[in-house]
């Protein structure tokens, strides 16, 4: 797939602006979040590269607290016919991060796929068979000793 240089440039500028805004927000919190901004940037480049040639649909940086908020859920409308890659990556402090993808069916959420192996990166690739609501559940499964809160990144590409 040949990419338009103008749209590629615009996308890189947009991702850079989002990353800078995230970095500014991270400076207001206690702890170091700069590592996760760098890590998310590397994964964006990897997903856009020749191997995947994906377009980035969303980038998010957030925090998990193992005691009060160990799980984050994000809901997005996805479109039939696209193959999506969802990626969650942990920053310093989270040893194992898990990702579960659900599709809404009526009033129920049906699990499509998950990556719950013992790793600091979780990746789920799936074919969207129906346009509708999809939920991404991200959970910090294990943390370093004496760490209760840490940053993570989430990328959705198609």
Protein Blocks (a to p, Z undefined) as FASTA:
>chain_A
ZZdfklmmmmmmmmmmmmmmmmmmmmmpgcjfklmmmmmmmmmmmmmmmklopacfbdcd
ddddfklombccddddddehiacdddddddehiabdcddddddehjaccdfbdcfbdcfb
dcdddddfbgcddddddddfbdcehiabdcddddddZZ
